[in-house]
Amino acid sequence: MALKAIIRLLAAAAFVVAGLSIALSHPHVATSVKGELVFGKDGAVSGIRYAWTFDEFFSEFATQGLDTNKDGVLSREELAELAKVNVETLQESDYFTFGKSGEGKLAFGQPTDYWLEYKDKLLTLHFTLPVKTGAQKSGVSLDVFDPTYFVAFSFAQDNPIKLIDPPANCSFDVRRPGQVSGPQRPESFFNSLTPSSDFGSQFANSVTVTCK
């Protein structure tokens, strides 16, 4: 189910993935992530405003034939249906976002304010992920990763995380996987790993927000 959701999420029905198993050793799409953690009036995180930028190869593949007016520019309107497919299938993959606050897990609502942008040959998915329940004033911790490692997520190098309207006593820490990005790993590295349904967790990008 997870692999099927990821393939649908990326609008890659024509992608030659037949025969791929659920435990993939090589990522097939690289995605750079930026996130804004929005705080509510109660001092707890109420949502995440995401911007996911896909690699150039996938961006070109996913947008083929979408320039319907042939003006050489992909407008938000021309990308609207693809954006809708993206957000409708995110739920099947838990939005690739796994959060905790205190001892409990965060529950997310359906994405809102979603749209796609095509700029400098790169496709970026913008959406807001509401936090339904579980957030506490003490802060949150978030992991962003694909359990099957079909998609290699990585926090953007510059300003990957911002806090929007946080209480004055909040700070955050960003941690990236201690590795070279997935596609650059040597074959011997992947061969040494043990496949599992949670393979991608070892490549998680993490942010911890602490409010005192």
C-alpha positions in Angstrom: 0.0 0.0 0.0 2.8 2.4 0.9 4.6 2.0 -2.4 1.4 2.3 -4.4 0.6 5.5 -2.5 4.0 7.0 -3.2 3.8 6.2 -6.9 0.4 7.8 -7.1 1.6 10.7 -5.0 4.3 11.5 -7.5 1.9 11.1 -10.5 4.2 8.5 -11.9 1.8 6.0 -13.4 3.9 5.8 -16.5 7.1 5.4 -14.5 8.7 2.0 -15.1 8.5 0.7 -11.5 6.9 -2.7 -12.2 8.6 -5.3 -10.1 9.9 -3.0 -7.4 9.4 -4.4 -4.0 8.3 -2.5 -0.9 11.9 -2.5 0.5 13.8 -0.4 -2.0 17.5 0.1 -1.5 17.9 3.1 -3.8 15.8 6.3 -3.8 14.2 7.2 -7.1 13.2 10.8 -6.4 15.1 13.4 -4.4 13.0 16.0 -2.5 14.3 19.1 -0.7 12.1 20.1 2.2 11.3 23.5 3.8 8.8 23.8 6.6 7.2 26.6 8.7 5.9 25.5 12.0 2.8 27.6 12.8 1.8 28.2 16.4 -1.7 28.8 17.6 -3.0 31.2 20.3 -2.6 28.5 22.9 1.1 28.3 22.3 1.1 24.9 20.7 2.0 24.0 17.1 -1.2 24.1 15.0 0.2 23.3 11.5 3.1 22.9 9.2 3.5 24.9 6.0 5.5 22.8 3.7 7.4 23.4 0.4 8.7 20.2 -1.2 11.0 20.7 -4.2 11.5 17.7 -6.4 14.7 17.0 -8.4 15.0 18.2 -12.0 14.6 14.7 -13.6 11.3 14.0 -11.8 10.1 17.6 -12.3 10.5 17.3 -16.0 8.8 13.9 -16.1 5.8 14.9 -13.9 5.1 18.0 -15.9 5.2 16.6 -19.4 2.1 17.6 -21.4 0.8 20.0 -18.8 1.5 23.2 -20.7 -1.9 23.1 -22.3 -1.8 26.6 -23.8 1.7 26.0 -25.2 3.1 29.3 -23.9 6.2 27.8 -22.4 5.1 28.6 -18.8 3.5 26.2 -16.4 0.9 28.2 -14.5 -0.6 27.3 -11.1 -3.9 26.6 -13.0 -2.2 24.1 -15.3 -0.7 22.3 -12.4 -3.8 22.3 -10.3 -4.9 18.8 -11.1 -1.5 17.4 -10.4 -1.4 19.2 -7.1 -4.8 17.7 -6.2 -3.6 14.2 -6.9 -0.5 14.9 -4.7 -2.4 16.0 -1.6 -5.2 13.4 -1.9 -2.7 10.5 -1.7 -0.5 12.0 1.0 -2.7 10.6 3.7 -1.9 7.0 2.6 1.7 7.7 3.3 1.1 9.6 6.6 2.3 12.7 4.8 5.8 11.4 5.2 5.7 13.3 8.5 5.9 11.6 11.9 5.4 13.8 15.0 5.4 13.6 18.8 4.6 16.0 21.5 5.3 14.9 25.1 4.6 11.2 25.3 1.9 11.2 22.5 1.8 11.3 18.7 0.6 14.1 16.6 -2.5 13.5 14.4 -2.7 15.5 11.2 -5.7 16.7 9.2 -6.1 16.8 5.5 -3.7 19.2 3.7 -5.0 22.7 2.8 -3.8 25.6 0.8 -2.1 23.4 -1.7 -0.6 24.3 -5.0 2.3 23.5 -7.3 5.0 25.9 -8.6 7.4 25.2 -11.5 10.4 27.4 -11.5 14.0 27.0 -12.8 13.1 23.5 -14.0 12.1 22.4 -10.5 8.6 21.5 -9.3 7.6 22.5 -5.8 4.6 21.3 -3.9 3.3 23.8 -1.4 0.7 22.8 1.2 -0.3 23.3 4.8 -0.6 20.2 7.1 -2.9 21.0 10.1 -2.2 19.4 13.4 -5.5 18.0 14.6 -4.6 16.7 18.0 -1.6 15.9 20.2 0.4 19.1 20.2 1.4 20.4 23.7 2.8 23.7 24.7 6.1 22.1 25.7 7.0 21.7 22.0 7.1 19.0 19.3 9.5 16.7 17.5 9.1 15.9 13.8 10.7 13.3 11.5 10.4 13.6 7.7 11.2 10.5 5.7 9.7 7.8 3.4 9.7 4.5 5.1 10.3 2.6 1.9 13.1 5.0 0.8 11.5 5.4 -2.7 11.8 9.2 -2.1 14.9 10.6 -0.5 13.8 13.6 1.6 16.4 16.1 2.8 16.0 19.4 4.6 17.0 22.4 2.4 20.5 23.7 3.1 19.4 27.3 3.8 16.7 28.0 6.4 14.9 24.7 6.2 12.7 25.4 9.3 11.0 28.5 10.5 8.8 29.1 13.6 5.7 31.3 12.9 4.3 33.2 15.9 6.0 31.0 18.5 6.0 31.8 22.3 9.0 33.9 23.3 10.6 30.9 25.1 10.7 28.5 22.1 13.8 27.2 20.3 14.5 24.5 17.7 17.2 22.1 16.6 17.5 20.6 13.1 19.2 17.2 12.5 20.0 15.7 9.1 21.0 12.1 8.4 24.8 11.8 9.0 25.4 10.8 5.4 26.0 11.9 1.9 22.6 12.2 0.1 21.1 8.8 -0.8 21.7 8.8 -4.6 25.5 9.4 -4.1 26.0 6.4 -1.8 28.2 3.6 -3.2 26.5 0.3 -4.1 28.3 -1.5 -1.3 26.6 0.7 1.3 23.1 -0.3 0.1 24.0 -3.9 -0.2 25.1 -3.9 3.5 21.7 -2.7 4.8 18.9 -5.0 5.9 15.7 -4.5 4.0 12.6 -3.7 6.1 9.2 -2.0 5.8 10.7 0.9 7.8 14.0 1.1 5.8 13.8 4.8 5.3 13.7 5.8 9.0 17.5 5.7 9.2 17.5 8.6 6.7 15.0 10.7 8.7 15.4 14.5 8.8 14.4 15.7 12.3 13.4 19.0 14.0 12.8 19.3 17.7 11.0 22.4 19.1 11.4 23.0 22.8 9.3 25.6 24.6 10.0 26.3 28.3 
